[in-house]
Amino acid sequence: MPETSADKPTYREHPVSFVRRSGRMSEAQERAWTELGPRYMLAFERDVAGTSVAAGSAVEVAEVYGREAPLVVEIGSGQGHAIVHAASTRPEVDFLAVEVFRAGLARTMLDADRAGIRNLRLAEANAPEVLQNLLPAASVDELWIFFPDPWHKAKHNKRRLITLPFAEIVRAALKPGGTLRLATDWEDYALQMREVMDAAPGFARAFDGEWGARFEGRVVTAFERKGAAKGRDIRDLAYVTV
C-alpha cells in the first residue's frame, strides 16, 4: 500500500535547543501531574509536536493569574528550585515556568503546592513558541534563562538557544524596559551570549564592566553548584529593551 501524507511523520522546520528527556516519573510525580496539573499547568492547542504551541493560542495573562501584576518567565526551569523560591518570596509578582522535562514540572508543582504558592503557572512547551504564540506581545517584565544547555561540542553549537533570531523573539515578548537575565558556567557560551546580545537590535547592557553581578534573585541550584565544583566561573548577563 503506498504511503500517504497522513502516514508521514511531521517535524519542526527548525532544530530545537533541547533534548526531551524520558524516564518514568515517581508515584508522587504522577499524582502531582494528575491532581495539581489543572491548577498549575497552562492548557493550549499544540501544533505538530508534543511540545509545540499552535499559532493563535495566546492567553490573557490577567485571566490566567486572576489579577494585573508584573510577569516573570523562566525558560528551562528544570526542577523548579529557582522559580519556586522566587514565587514564594515575591507574592506580588506572577511567574511562569517553561520546561519540557515532565518530571521536572511535576516536581515544581509538588514544591509549589507544599509552599502554598498560587502566583506560579507552568507550560510544557518549546520556549520560542511560548514567547511567540502563547504570551501576548510585550507582556513579559523579566525573562530568565539560567544555565541553558551549553551544547558544548562544536558540531552541536547550532542548537544553543541564545542567537540573534531568538533575541528578536525575546524583544517582542518583553515590555518596553523589560529585562533579560542570563547565567551560564560555560565560558565559551557566556562569550557567545554577550556577543549576540551586544549586537541584538533593541537591547542595551544593564551592567558595567566585562560581566554582570550575580543576580540576587537566583538561588543556588544543582547546576550552579556542579559548575562551581568543577572550577568553572559563573557568568551573569542582563539586558534591557530600549
VEXGURO-599937 format. One record per residue: residue in one letter; residue number from 1; y, x, z of N, C-alpha, C in turn. Coordinates in pm, whole numbers. Example, Ala and Ser with C-alpha at 12.3 -4.5 7.8 and 13.67 -1.06 7.14 Angstrom:
<pts>
> code|pos|n.v|n.u|n.w|ca.v|ca.u|ca.w|c.v|c.u|c.w
> A|1|-569|1319|780|-450|1230|780|-330|1320|780
> S|2|-225|1285|708|-106|1367|714|3|1290|787
</pts>
This chain:
<pts>
> code|pos|n.v|n.u|n.w|ca.v|ca.u|ca.w|c.v|c.u|c.w
> M|1|-119|85|0|0|0|0|125|89|0
> P|2|221|67|-89|339|152|-95|426|133|29
> E|3|494|242|67|582|238|185|710|163|151
> T|4|750|75|237|875|3|219|984|65|305
> S|5|1109|24|281|1220|78|359|1206|45|507
> A|6|1143|-70|536|1126|-110|676|1026|-21|749
> D|7|935|45|672|834|131|732|888|270|762
> K|8|999|307|702|1051|442|715|1129|458|845
> P|9|1111|573|915|1187|593|1039|1335|609|1008
> T|10|1418|573|1105|1563|589|1089|1613|700|1179
> Y|11|1714|771|1133|1767|884|1208|1920|878|1209
> R|12|1978|945|1309|2123|959|1311|2167|1049|1197
> E|13|2292|1031|1156|2345|1114|1048|2378|1254|1097
> H|14|2408|1270|1226|2447|1400|1281|2355|1436|1397
> P|15|2330|1567|1420|2246|1607|1533|2314|1573|1664
> V|16|2234|1535|1764|2290|1509|1897|2285|1637|1979
> S|17|2361|1637|2089|2375|1758|2169|2277|1761|2285
> F|18|2172|1679|2280|2079|1671|2392|1937|1657|2341
> V|19|1844|1691|2427|1704|1658|2406|1668|1559|2515
> R|20|1620|1443|2476|1590|1340|2575|1459|1374|2645
> R|21|1469|1406|2774|1352|1446|2850|1262|1325|2878
> S|22|1134|1350|2870|1039|1245|2902|983|1269|3042
> G|23|879|1201|3076|820|1216|3208|828|1085|3284
> R|24|731|1066|3371|723|941|3445|824|940|3559
> M|25|877|824|3585|965|809|3699|881|779|3823
> S|26|935|812|3939|866|781|4063|867|629|4084
> E|27|788|586|4180|783|442|4210|921|392|4253
> A|28|990|472|4332|1125|434|4378|1222|426|4261
> Q|29|1210|519|4166|1298|517|4049|1268|398|3959
> E|30|1140|365|3942|1104|248|3863|1161|122|3928
> R|31|1152|115|4059|1205|-1|4130|1356|-9|4116
> A|32|1421|107|4124|1567|111|4109|1607|63|3970
> W|33|1532|106|3871|1564|66|3733|1557|-85|3717
> T|34|1458|-144|3779|1439|-289|3768|1536|-367|3855
> E|35|1551|-325|3980|1629|-403|4076|1778|-372|4074
> L|36|1814|-246|4050|1954|-207|4055|2019|-200|3917
> G|37|1935|-192|3813|1988|-184|3677|2087|-294|3644
> P|38|2057|-421|3676|2152|-527|3642|2289|-509|3707
> R|39|2294|-441|3822|2421|-421|3890|2498|-302|3831
> Y|40|2427|-195|3801|2496|-71|3766|2495|-38|3616
> M|41|2392|-76|3542|2379|-34|3404|2458|-125|3310
> L|42|2533|-64|3219|2604|-142|3118|2505|-186|3010
> A|43|2514|-312|2971|2431|-366|2864|2514|-374|2737
> F|44|2456|-329|2625|2528|-331|2499|2428|-322|2384
> E|45|2474|-354|2266|2389|-352|2148|2366|-210|2101
> R|46|2241|-181|2064|2205|-49|2013|2219|-45|1861
> D|47|2228|78|1810|2228|99|1666|2087|144|1628
> V|48|2073|252|1553|1942|291|1501|1853|359|1604
> A|49|1911|419|1707|1834|496|1803|1840|432|1941
> G|50|1744|470|2026|1735|412|2158|1851|446|2248
> T|51|1921|555|2219|2038|594|2299|2169|572|2224
> S|52|2165|495|2118|2285|472|2036|2365|354|2089
> V|53|2488|342|2040|2575|229|2071|2625|173|1939
> A|54|2597|47|1914|2638|-15|1787|2789|-27|1780
> A|55|2843|-10|1661|2986|-32|1639|3020|-176|1674
> G|56|3137|-195|1731|3179|-328|1769|3129|-372|1905
> S|57|3078|-278|1985|3023|-311|2117|3121|-287|2231
> A|58|3247|-267|2202|3344|-230|2305|3348|-333|2418
> V|59|3353|-281|2541|3360|-367|2659|3505|-380|2705
> E|60|3532|-482|2785|3660|-495|2853|3644|-427|2988
> V|61|3709|-313|3004|3687|-232|3124|3722|-310|3251
> A|62|3831|-382|3251|3872|-458|3370|3769|-564|3405
> E|63|3702|-621|3305|3599|-721|3332|3474|-656|3390
> V|64|3441|-537|3341|3323|-466|3390|3335|-437|3540
> Y|65|3453|-390|3582|3472|-350|3721|3539|-458|3807
> G|66|3585|-561|3742|3648|-670|3815|3786|-638|3868
> R|67|3854|-542|3807|3988|-504|3852|4051|-409|3752
> E|68|4179|-384|3770|4251|-281|3694|4259|-157|3781
> A|69|4205|-45|3732|4206|79|3810|4189|196|3714
> P|70|4227|317|3757|4201|435|3673|4051|450|3646
> L|71|4018|499|3526|3878|516|3487|3846|663|3463
> V|72|3743|711|3532|3692|847|3513|3552|837|3455
> V|73|3527|911|3348|3397|911|3281|3336|1050|3292
> E|74|3210|1056|3335|3138|1184|3336|3029|1180|3231
> I|75|3031|1278|3142|2929|1292|3038|2824|1390|3087
> G|76|2697|1349|3079|2589|1434|3127|2586|1436|3279
> S|77|2576|1318|3339|2586|1308|3485|2459|1353|3558
> G|78|2351|1378|3486|2230|1431|3547|2175|1342|3656
> Q|79|2154|1400|3775|2103|1324|3889|2213|1242|3957
> G|80|2336|1259|3912|2446|1179|3964|2515|1233|4087
> H|81|2483|1356|4128|2540|1409|4252|2692|1413|4249
> A|82|2748|1461|4139|2894|1476|4132|2963|1341|4129
> I|83|2913|1250|4047|2985|1124|4030|2963|1029|4147
> V|84|2848|1033|4211|2826|950|4330|2918|996|4442
> H|85|2930|1127|4460|3021|1179|4562|3164|1137|4531
> A|86|3205|1151|4405|3341|1117|4367|3369|968|4388
> A|87|3273|884|4348|3292|739|4362|3300|697|4508
> S|88|3225|767|4594|3225|731|4736|3352|775|4806
> T|89|3415|881|4757|3535|933|4823|3665|885|4759
> R|90|3654|820|4643|3773|769|4573|3751|623|4534
> P|91|3745|534|4631|3716|393|4601|3821|325|4518
> E|92|3940|384|4507|4047|323|4428|4034|353|4279
> V|93|3934|432|4242|3911|473|4103|3777|417|4056
> D|94|3769|379|3928|3642|335|3869|3577|453|3796
> F|95|3443|460|3804|3369|571|3746|3260|520|3653
> L|96|3238|595|3545|3130|566|3451|3050|692|3428
> A|97|2919|687|3454|2828|798|3430|2755|776|3298
> V|98|2760|876|3210|2693|867|3080|2580|970|3078
> E|99|2458|924|3057|2341|1012|3065|2230|952|2980
> V|100|2140|1038|2929|2025|990|2851|1894|1008|2926
> F|101|1898|1080|3038|1779|1107|3118|1757|991|3213
> R|102|1659|907|3185|1643|781|3257|1613|803|3406
> A|103|1533|904|3438|1504|930|3579|1631|970|3654
> G|104|1719|1043|3587|1845|1080|3650|1933|960|3675
> L|105|1935|867|3582|2011|744|3600|1955|662|3716
> A|106|1823|656|3726|1761|583|3836|1796|646|3970
> R|107|1793|778|3975|1830|848|4099|1976|820|4134
> T|108|2061|819|4034|2202|789|4056|2220|651|4117
> M|109|2147|552|4064|2157|416|4117|2106|408|4260
> L|110|1997|478|4291|1944|478|4427|2047|532|4525
> D|111|2106|648|4492|2203|710|4581|2329|625|4593
> A|112|2372|566|4481|2492|481|4485|2467|358|4572
> D|113|2349|299|4559|2319|180|4638|2313|213|4787
> R|114|2251|325|4820|2243|364|4961|2382|385|5020
> A|115|2475|434|4938|2611|460|4985|2700|336|4976
> G|116|2645|226|4925|2724|104|4913|2833|112|4809
> I|117|2812|192|4705|2915|214|4603|2915|99|4504
> R|118|3034|48|4475|3049|-62|4380|3145|-28|4267
> N|119|3208|88|4272|3305|127|4169|3243|224|4069
> L|120|3113|212|4045|3040|300|3954|2953|217|3861
> R|121|2957|253|3732|2866|195|3633|2802|309|3555
> L|122|2690|280|3489|2614|381|3416|2587|334|3274
> A|123|2582|430|3182|2548|400|3043|2440|497|2996
> E|124|2328|443|2953|2220|524|2897|2246|538|2747
> A|125|2318|643|2709|2362|648|2569|2413|786|2532
> N|126|2419|807|2402|2478|927|2343|2629|925|2366
> A|127|2681|1030|2428|2820|1029|2474|2924|1001|2365
> P|128|2920|1067|2250|3022|1037|2149|3027|889|2111
> E|129|2910|824|2107|2907|682|2071|2962|594|2182
> V|130|2947|639|2307|3010|566|2418|3162|571|2403
> L|131|3215|688|2373|3359|704|2359|3413|632|2237
> Q|132|3337|630|2130|3384|568|2005|3361|417|2001
> N|133|3245|372|2049|3205|233|2026|3201|145|2150
> L|134|3183|205|2268|3168|123|2388|3298|108|2466
> L|135|3375|215|2477|3500|211|2551|3617|188|2455
> P|136|3711|104|2492|3828|85|2406|3907|215|2392
> A|137|3979|228|2283|4064|345|2263|4167|356|2374
> A|138|4197|479|2413|4299|508|2514|4274|432|2644
> S|139|4148|432|2690|4114|360|2812|4071|452|2927
> V|140|4053|581|2899|3998|674|2997|4108|762|3055
> D|141|4115|771|3187|4214|856|3252|4166|1001|3260
> E|142|4039|1020|3295|3982|1155|3301|3841|1153|3242
> L|143|3807|1260|3170|3672|1278|3117|3618|1409|3171
> W|144|3503|1403|3235|3441|1522|3294|3317|1561|3215
> I|145|3306|1690|3183|3185|1745|3121|3153|1873|3196
> F|146|3061|1862|3292|3028|1974|3379|2889|2027|3346
> F|147|2883|2154|3311|2758|2223|3283|2675|2154|3175
> P|148|2736|2130|3059|2658|2073|2947|2555|2174|2898
> D|149|2455|2124|2830|2351|2212|2776|2416|2322|2693
> P|150|2394|2450|2728|2462|2559|2656|2403|2590|2519
> W|151|2280|2542|2494|2215|2576|2367|2240|2724|2335
> H|152|2192|2809|2425|2233|2950|2421|2174|3031|2306
> K|153|2067|2982|2242|2017|3051|2124|2112|3029|2008
> A|154|2143|3135|1936|2242|3126|1828|2208|3018|1726
> K|155|2081|3003|1696|2042|2905|1594|2062|2761|1642
> H|156|2081|2744|1774|2100|2611|1829|2245|2582|1867
> N|157|2335|2680|1848|2474|2661|1889|2538|2539|1825
> K|158|2491|2499|1707|2550|2385|1638|2531|2255|1716
> R|159|2440|2254|1813|2417|2135|1894|2512|2124|2013
> R|160|2590|2226|2036|2682|2221|2150|2779|2105|2135
> L|161|2809|2044|2248|2891|1923|2247|3037|1952|2214
> I|162|3091|2060|2269|3235|2085|2256|3266|2147|2120
> T|163|3315|2064|2030|3354|2104|1895|3485|2034|1861
> L|164|3546|2075|1753|3671|2009|1713|3651|1861|1678
> P|165|3544|1823|1608|3525|1680|1584|3507|1601|1713
> F|166|3437|1658|1811|3421|1589|1938|3554|1581|2012
> A|167|3633|1686|2005|3765|1684|2070|3850|1571|2015
> E|168|3839|1543|1887|3913|1432|1827|3867|1298|1885
> I|169|3737|1284|1908|3684|1162|1969|3736|1148|2111
> V|170|3738|1259|2185|3787|1258|2322|3934|1218|2327
> R|171|4013|1274|2238|4158|1244|2237|4181|1095|2215
> A|172|4102|1035|2128|4119|892|2102|4079|807|2223
> A|173|3984|854|2302|3937|779|2417|4029|792|2538
> L|174|4095|907|2552|4181|932|2667|4315|859|2654
> K|175|4369|820|2768|4504|766|2770|4604|877|2742
> P|176|4726|845|2701|4830|948|2691|4846|1017|2826
> G|177|4841|1148|2825|4848|1223|2950|4716|1230|3023
> G|178|4608|1181|2960|4475|1187|3021|4422|1329|3025
> T|179|4321|1352|3108|4272|1487|3134|4126|1502|3095
> L|180|4095|1612|3028|3958|1654|3000|3927|1773|3091
> R|181|3822|1760|3172|3781|1869|3261|3645|1922|3216
> L|182|3635|2055|3206|3514|2121|3160|3471|2227|3261
> A|183|3342|2250|3270|3290|2360|3352|3158|2406|3293
> T|184|3137|2537|3296|3011|2594|3249|2989|2729|3317
> D|185|2864|2770|3322|2830|2902|3377|2783|2997|3267
> W|186|2799|2957|3142|2763|3043|3029|2892|3096|2966
> E|187|2912|3225|2977|3039|3286|2935|3070|3260|2788
> D|188|2970|3273|2701|2999|3256|2559|3035|3111|2527
> Y|189|2975|3016|2602|3011|2876|2581|3150|2849|2637
> A|190|3183|2911|2749|3318|2896|2806|3422|2946|2707
> L|191|3395|3058|2643|3488|3112|2543|3500|3018|2424
> Q|192|3386|2961|2382|3390|2865|2271|3469|2741|2309
> M|193|3444|2689|2430|3518|2571|2477|3668|2596|2472
> R|194|3708|2711|2524|3851|2743|2529|3908|2758|2389
> E|195|3834|2823|2301|3881|2841|2163|3896|2706|2094
> V|196|3796|2619|2111|3800|2487|2048|3917|2405|2101
> M|197|3929|2398|2233|4030|2311|2292|4171|2366|2274
> D|198|4186|2496|2270|4318|2553|2242|4365|2516|2102
> A|199|4268|2500|2011|4302|2468|1872|4302|2318|1844
> A|200|4253|2237|1938|4239|2094|1914|4375|2026|1911
> P|201|4407|1953|1805|4535|1880|1799|4545|1777|1911
> G|202|4664|1767|1967|4688|1664|2068|4649|1702|2209
> F|203|4613|1829|2232|4577|1875|2365|4663|1994|2405
> A|204|4688|2007|2535|4759|2122|2590|4685|2169|2715
> R|205|4691|2298|2742|4627|2351|2862|4689|2292|2988
> A|206|4603|2266|3085|4650|2220|3217|4620|2328|3320
> F|207|4625|2452|3279|4601|2565|3369|4680|2684|3319
> D|208|4705|2777|3409|4773|2902|3376|4672|3015|3381
> G|209|4698|3118|3303|4609|3232|3305|4491|3215|3213
> E|210|4386|3296|3239|4271|3300|3150|4180|3179|3167
> W|211|4158|3138|3293|4069|3027|3323|4135|2934|3424
> G|212|4087|2810|3430|4139|2717|3526|4081|2742|3665
> A|213|4148|2690|3766|4094|2695|3902|3978|2598|3913
> R|214|3888|2624|4007|3776|2534|4027|3828|2394|4062
> F|215|3776|2294|3994|3818|2156|4018|3767|2113|4155
> E|216|3860|2080|4244|3823|2045|4382|3739|1918|4389
> G|217|3750|1832|4290|3675|1708|4292|3530|1722|4247
> R|218|3487|1843|4213|3350|1865|4169|3267|1923|4282
> V|219|3167|1850|4328|3079|1903|4431|2987|2008|4368
> V|220|2936|2097|4449|2844|2200|4400|2707|2135|4377
> T|221|2662|2140|4253|2534|2080|4217|2429|2188|4195
> A|222|2306|2146|4168|2197|2240|4144|2228|2330|4026
> F|223|2292|2277|3920|2324|2358|3803|2419|2471|3842
> E|224|2519|2440|3922|2615|2543|3962|2550|2646|4053
> R|225|2470|2601|4148|2402|2695|4237|2308|2787|4160
> K|226|2239|2730|4062|2146|2810|3982|2219|2917|3904
> G|227|2331|2879|3842|2408|2977|3766|2464|3085|3855
> A|228|2518|3046|3969|2576|3144|4062|2469|3239|4114
> A|229|2349|3186|4141|2240|3269|4192|2198|3376|4091
> K|230|2219|3346|3964|2185|3443|3859|2302|3536|3826
> G|231|2410|3524|3905|2523|3613|3887|2619|3572|3777
> R|232|2608|3448|3728|2697|3404|3622|2826|3347|3682
> D|233|2936|3377|3619|3065|3326|3663|3078|3179|3622
> I|234|3132|3098|3712|3157|2958|3683|3297|2946|3624
> R|235|3308|2893|3505|3437|2881|3437|3480|2735|3431
> D|236|3603|2710|3475|3662|2577|3466|3775|2578|3366
> L|237|3788|2468|3293|3897|2448|3199|3948|2305|3214
> A|238|4076|2283|3189|4132|2149|3193|4240|2138|3086
> Y|239|4238|2025|3015|4335|2000|2909|4388|1857|2922
> V|240|4513|1839|2886|4572|1706|2888|4614|1667|2746
> T|241|4611|1537|2721|4656|1489|2590|4808|1486|2587
> V|242|4863|1522|2472|5009|1529|2457|5051|1450|2332
</pts>
